[in-house]
């Protein structure tokens, strides 16, 4: 027991020190290593909430709120995440709100230059996969699958965080578990690239290599759909534009629906015009297991999501025992590709009986 406690404490200290090498520092009032373990209880509901980002159903008003402080992110570095949960006979739902002063959705748009060429706007400080200027807002949960990540209950995501690793190619580090068989379910909401869903992903022990640049992070399998870059095969021009003639020329809303695309026609544009760099549709298959709706208003994101208590996927956490405790940790991204604000421990999740 003493060895386990020592290991967890040292892991927390080490990860906090490593995170300090590449994350903006928390405010003076933040106490990451002293944060108490949070708890969230899901309330039984007679009806399912509508997942539209409005959250005006009575079930949400009755559900107990749990506040989680997250620290160390780019841009909006510290914020409070408020969670509520309800469940029905076969579904579980979550309501997530957090303050974010800006709605970020102009994600590396294409822009026409004075000489008629097109470029994608990039963060000049991005050394590779580290865009904190022209990006989108995101939010993520991670759940250990079958309690397979030792120490997660105490240390949360730090058990899989390898900050500062491979600095020459990835200044922000890698994410992977310590051993084969240790897996996590990642619910990765992307405000621009997702459509009516949260991207369902997973975490395993794969380490970084030139052939596995995402290390342990993977997308759940899909049959079709999802998102893709809006570019030609040579990457020099947009491939698509929205249907019609009155679409915005400023890069908003950050995406083009696949169902509304037309082949790109450069004659439709003039210098300074922008086009979204993402084409998207709904995931079909395992990657689309999590339904969602969201809204940003007055500096606050409201995200509602729902998933079957039990799925058929080996990459998903299964809520098959309503008397058990489950654990998760969260992260909030403010216009940041990877430099998220993080929960320093884990939150215990149970179902009210």
C-alpha positions as CSV (number, residue, x, y, z in Angstrom):
1,X,0.0,0.0,0.0
2,X,2.8,2.4,0.9
3,X,4.6,1.6,-2.4
4,X,1.4,2.4,-4.3
5,X,0.9,5.7,-2.5
6,X,4.5,6.7,-3.1
7,X,4.3,5.8,-6.8
8,X,1.1,7.9,-7.2
9,X,2.5,10.9,-5.4
10,X,5.8,10.8,-7.3
11,X,3.9,10.4,-10.5
12,X,1.9,13.6,-9.7
13,X,5.0,15.5,-8.8
14,X,6.9,14.3,-11.9
15,X,4.1,15.0,-14.3
16,X,3.5,18.4,-12.8
17,X,7.2,19.3,-13.3
18,X,7.2,17.9,-16.8
19,X,4.0,19.8,-17.7
20,X,5.6,23.0,-16.4
21,X,8.2,22.7,-19.2
22,X,5.6,23.2,-22.0
23,X,2.3,24.5,-20.5
24,X,1.5,28.0,-19.5
25,X,1.6,28.2,-15.7
26,X,-1.6,28.2,-13.6
27,X,-2.6,31.4,-11.8
28,X,-1.3,32.0,-8.3
29,X,-4.5,30.8,-6.8
30,X,-4.4,27.4,-8.5
31,X,-3.3,24.5,-6.4
32,X,-3.1,21.5,-8.9
33,X,-1.4,19.0,-6.6
34,X,-3.7,19.8,-3.7
35,X,-7.0,19.5,-5.5
36,X,-9.5,17.2,-3.8
37,X,-11.0,14.2,-5.7
38,X,-14.2,15.3,-7.4
39,X,-17.4,13.2,-7.6
40,X,-20.3,13.2,-10.0
41,X,-23.6,11.3,-9.5
42,X,-25.9,10.5,-12.4
43,X,-29.6,11.0,-11.6
44,X,-32.2,8.6,-12.9
45,X,-34.5,10.5,-15.4
46,X,-37.9,9.6,-16.9
47,X,-37.1,11.3,-20.2
48,X,-34.0,11.8,-22.3
49,X,-32.8,15.4,-22.6
50,X,-32.7,17.0,-26.1
51,X,-29.1,17.4,-27.1
52,X,-29.2,20.9,-28.5
53,X,-26.9,22.9,-26.2
54,X,-29.8,24.7,-24.6
55,X,-30.1,22.5,-21.5
56,X,-33.5,23.7,-20.4
57,X,-34.9,20.3,-19.5
58,X,-36.2,19.7,-15.9
59,X,-33.9,16.7,-15.6
60,X,-30.8,19.0,-15.7
61,X,-32.3,21.3,-13.1
62,X,-32.7,18.4,-10.7
63,X,-29.2,16.9,-11.3
64,X,-26.5,17.7,-8.8
65,X,-23.6,19.8,-10.2
66,X,-20.0,19.0,-9.8
67,X,-17.3,21.7,-10.3
68,X,-13.9,20.8,-11.6
69,X,-11.0,23.2,-11.9
70,X,-8.8,22.8,-14.9
71,X,-5.3,24.5,-15.2
72,X,-2.4,25.2,-17.5
73,X,-4.0,25.6,-20.9
74,X,-3.0,27.9,-23.8
75,X,-5.1,31.1,-24.2
76,X,-7.8,30.7,-21.5
77,X,-5.5,28.8,-19.2
78,X,-7.7,28.2,-16.2
79,X,-11.4,27.7,-15.9
80,X,-14.1,25.9,-14.0
81,X,-15.9,23.0,-15.7
82,X,-19.4,22.2,-14.3
83,X,-20.8,18.8,-14.9
84,X,-24.2,17.2,-14.5
85,X,-25.4,13.7,-15.5
86,X,-28.7,11.9,-15.9
87,X,-29.4,8.4,-17.2
88,X,-32.4,6.4,-18.5
89,X,-32.9,2.7,-19.0
90,X,-30.3,2.4,-21.7
91,X,-28.6,5.8,-22.0
92,X,-26.3,8.1,-20.0
93,X,-26.2,11.8,-20.6
94,X,-23.8,14.6,-19.5
95,X,-24.2,18.3,-19.4
96,X,-20.9,20.2,-19.5
97,X,-20.5,24.0,-19.1
98,X,-17.3,26.1,-18.9
99,X,-16.3,29.7,-19.3
100,X,-14.4,30.6,-22.5
101,X,-14.4,34.2,-23.4
102,X,-14.1,33.6,-27.2
103,X,-15.8,31.2,-29.6
104,X,-13.0,29.9,-31.7
105,X,-13.9,28.5,-35.1
106,X,-11.7,30.0,-37.8
107,X,-9.5,26.9,-38.1
108,X,-6.5,27.5,-40.4
109,X,-8.7,28.8,-43.2
110,X,-7.7,29.2,-46.8
111,X,-7.0,32.8,-47.8
112,X,-6.7,34.2,-51.3
113,X,-3.6,36.4,-51.8
114,X,-3.2,39.5,-53.9
115,X,-1.4,37.5,-56.7
116,X,-4.3,35.0,-56.9
117,X,-2.5,32.2,-55.0
118,X,-4.1,30.6,-51.9
119,X,-2.5,29.8,-48.5
120,X,-3.7,28.3,-45.3
121,X,-3.3,30.7,-42.3
122,X,-1.0,29.1,-39.7
123,X,0.2,29.9,-36.2
124,X,3.7,31.3,-36.7
125,X,4.9,29.7,-33.5
126,X,3.6,26.2,-34.5
127,X,6.5,23.9,-34.8
128,X,4.3,21.0,-35.8
129,X,0.8,20.0,-34.5
130,X,0.8,22.9,-32.0
131,X,-1.6,25.5,-33.4
132,X,-2.8,28.0,-30.8
133,X,-4.0,30.8,-33.0
134,X,-6.0,29.6,-36.0
135,X,-7.8,26.6,-34.4
136,X,-11.0,25.6,-32.6
137,X,-12.4,25.0,-29.1
138,X,-12.5,21.4,-27.8
139,X,-13.3,19.4,-24.8
140,X,-12.3,15.8,-23.7
141,X,-13.1,13.1,-21.3
142,X,-10.9,10.1,-20.7
143,X,-12.2,6.9,-19.0
144,X,-10.1,3.9,-18.1
145,X,-11.5,0.8,-19.7
146,X,-12.1,-2.0,-17.2
147,X,-10.0,-0.1,-14.6
148,X,-6.9,-1.0,-16.6
149,X,-4.8,2.1,-16.0
150,X,-3.2,1.7,-12.5
151,X,-3.1,4.9,-10.5
152,X,-5.7,6.7,-12.6
153,X,-8.1,7.1,-9.7
154,X,-5.5,9.3,-7.9
155,X,-3.5,10.9,-10.7
156,X,-6.0,11.0,-13.6
157,X,-4.6,11.7,-17.1
158,X,-1.1,12.2,-15.7
159,X,-0.7,8.5,-15.7
160,X,-0.6,8.6,-19.5
161,X,1.1,12.1,-20.0
162,X,4.6,12.1,-21.3
163,X,5.2,15.9,-21.6
164,X,8.5,17.1,-23.0
165,X,9.2,13.8,-24.8
166,X,10.7,13.9,-28.3
167,X,11.1,17.7,-28.1
168,X,12.8,17.8,-31.5
169,X,9.7,16.7,-33.3
170,X,6.8,17.2,-30.7
171,X,7.3,20.1,-28.3
172,X,4.2,19.1,-26.4
173,X,5.0,15.5,-25.7
174,X,3.0,12.3,-26.1
175,X,0.1,10.4,-24.6
176,X,0.2,6.7,-24.0
177,X,-0.3,4.2,-21.2
178,X,2.6,2.3,-19.5
179,X,1.9,-1.2,-20.6
180,X,0.0,-3.2,-23.2
181,X,-3.6,-3.9,-22.1
182,X,-3.9,-0.6,-20.3
183,X,-6.5,1.3,-22.4
184,X,-8.7,4.3,-22.0
185,X,-11.9,5.6,-23.8
186,X,-11.5,9.2,-25.0
187,X,-14.5,11.3,-25.8
188,X,-13.0,14.2,-27.8
189,X,-15.5,16.9,-28.8
190,X,-14.3,19.2,-31.5
191,X,-16.4,22.3,-32.0
192,X,-15.6,22.7,-35.8
193,X,-14.9,19.2,-36.9
194,X,-17.8,17.3,-35.2
195,X,-21.4,17.2,-36.4
196,X,-24.1,16.3,-33.9
197,X,-21.5,14.0,-32.2
198,X,-18.4,13.8,-30.0
199,X,-15.5,12.0,-31.7
200,X,-15.1,8.6,-30.0
201,X,-11.4,7.7,-29.6
202,X,-9.2,5.5,-27.4
203,X,-5.8,5.4,-25.7
204,X,-3.3,2.5,-25.6
205,X,0.4,1.9,-25.0
206,X,1.7,2.7,-28.5
207,X,4.7,4.9,-28.1
208,X,5.9,7.6,-30.5
209,X,7.7,6.7,-33.7
210,X,7.8,8.3,-37.2
211,X,5.1,5.8,-38.2
212,X,3.0,6.3,-35.0
213,X,3.1,10.1,-34.6
214,X,0.0,10.2,-32.5
215,X,1.5,7.7,-30.1
216,X,-1.3,6.1,-28.0
217,X,-4.1,8.2,-29.3
218,X,-6.4,6.6,-31.9
219,X,-9.8,7.1,-33.4
220,X,-12.4,4.4,-33.0
221,X,-13.1,2.6,-36.2
222,X,-15.7,4.1,-38.6
223,X,-17.6,2.8,-41.6
224,X,-17.8,6.3,-43.2
225,X,-18.2,10.0,-42.5
226,X,-16.3,12.2,-40.1
227,X,-14.1,15.1,-41.2
228,X,-11.4,15.7,-43.8
229,X,-9.1,18.6,-44.9
230,X,-10.5,20.7,-47.7
231,X,-7.6,20.6,-50.1
232,X,-6.6,19.2,-53.4
233,X,-4.3,16.2,-53.7
234,X,-1.2,18.4,-54.1
235,X,-2.4,20.5,-51.1
236,X,-2.1,23.8,-53.0
237,X,-5.7,24.8,-53.3
238,X,-9.1,24.2,-51.6
239,X,-11.0,21.3,-53.1
240,X,-14.5,22.5,-52.3
241,X,-16.6,25.5,-51.5
242,X,-20.1,25.8,-50.1
243,X,-23.1,25.6,-52.4
244,X,-24.8,28.8,-53.5
245,X,-23.4,32.3,-53.9
246,X,-24.1,34.0,-50.6
247,X,-21.8,32.0,-48.3
248,X,-19.4,33.9,-46.0
249,X,-16.0,34.9,-47.4
250,X,-14.4,35.2,-44.0
251,X,-13.7,31.5,-43.2
252,X,-16.8,31.1,-41.0
253,X,-18.3,28.9,-39.7
254,X,-15.0,27.0,-40.0
255,X,-16.4,24.0,-42.0
256,X,-18.4,23.0,-45.0
257,X,-21.0,20.3,-44.7
258,X,-20.1,17.4,-47.1
259,X,-23.7,17.4,-48.2
260,X,-23.4,21.1,-49.3
261,X,-20.1,21.1,-51.2
262,X,-19.4,22.2,-54.7
263,X,-16.0,21.9,-56.6
264,X,-13.8,24.9,-55.8
265,X,-14.1,27.7,-58.4
266,X,-11.4,30.4,-58.0
267,X,-13.3,32.8,-60.2
268,X,-15.8,33.2,-57.3
269,X,-13.3,34.9,-55.0
270,X,-11.1,38.0,-54.7
271,X,-8.0,38.9,-52.7
272,X,-8.5,38.5,-48.9
273,X,-11.4,36.1,-49.2
274,X,-11.3,33.0,-47.0
275,X,-12.7,29.5,-47.2
276,X,-13.1,26.9,-44.4
277,X,-10.4,24.2,-44.4
278,X,-12.6,21.4,-43.1
279,X,-15.4,19.3,-44.8
280,X,-17.4,17.2,-42.4
281,X,-20.3,14.8,-42.0
282,X,-21.5,12.6,-39.2
283,X,-19.4,9.5,-38.3
284,X,-21.0,6.2,-39.2
285,X,-19.9,3.3,-37.0
286,X,-18.0,3.0,-33.8
287,X,-16.5,6.5,-34.0
288,X,-20.0,8.0,-33.9
289,X,-21.3,6.3,-30.7
290,X,-21.7,9.6,-28.8
291,X,-24.5,12.0,-29.8
292,X,-24.1,15.7,-28.9
293,X,-25.3,19.2,-29.2
294,X,-23.6,22.4,-28.2
295,X,-23.8,26.2,-28.0
296,X,-21.5,29.1,-27.1
297,X,-23.2,32.2,-25.7
298,X,-22.0,35.1,-23.6
299,X,-18.6,33.6,-22.9
300,X,-19.9,30.1,-21.9
301,X,-19.8,26.8,-23.7
302,X,-22.7,24.4,-23.1
303,X,-22.2,20.9,-24.3
304,X,-24.7,18.1,-24.0
305,X,-23.8,14.5,-24.9
306,X,-25.3,11.1,-24.6
307,X,-24.2,7.5,-25.2
308,X,-25.6,4.0,-24.7
309,X,-24.8,2.6,-21.3
310,X,-23.4,-0.4,-23.0
311,X,-21.9,-0.6,-26.5
312,X,-20.5,-3.4,-28.6
313,X,-17.1,-1.7,-28.9
314,X,-13.9,-3.0,-27.3
315,X,-12.7,0.6,-27.3
316,X,-15.5,2.0,-25.1
317,X,-15.9,2.1,-21.3
318,X,-19.0,0.0,-20.5
319,X,-21.5,1.2,-17.8
320,X,-22.8,-2.3,-17.3
321,X,-22.9,-2.2,-13.5
322,X,-24.9,0.7,-12.1
323,X,-23.7,0.0,-8.6
324,X,-20.0,0.4,-9.6
325,X,-17.8,3.5,-9.5
326,X,-16.2,4.7,-12.7
327,X,-13.5,7.3,-13.0
328,X,-12.7,10.0,-15.6
329,X,-10.7,13.2,-16.1
330,X,-11.4,16.2,-18.3
331,X,-9.6,18.7,-20.4
332,X,-10.6,22.0,-22.0
333,X,-9.0,23.4,-25.1
334,X,-9.3,27.1,-25.9
335,X,-8.4,27.6,-29.6
336,X,-5.6,25.1,-28.9
337,X,-4.6,22.0,-30.8
338,X,-3.0,20.2,-27.9
339,X,-2.2,22.6,-25.1
340,X,-5.3,22.0,-23.0
341,X,-6.2,23.0,-19.5
342,X,-6.2,19.8,-17.4
343,X,-7.8,18.3,-14.4
344,X,-5.1,17.3,-12.0
345,X,-6.7,14.2,-10.5
346,X,-9.7,12.1,-11.4
347,X,-13.5,12.4,-10.8
348,X,-15.5,9.5,-9.4
349,X,-18.6,8.8,-11.3
350,X,-21.6,6.8,-9.9
351,X,-25.2,6.2,-10.7
352,X,-27.8,7.2,-8.2
353,X,-30.1,4.3,-7.3
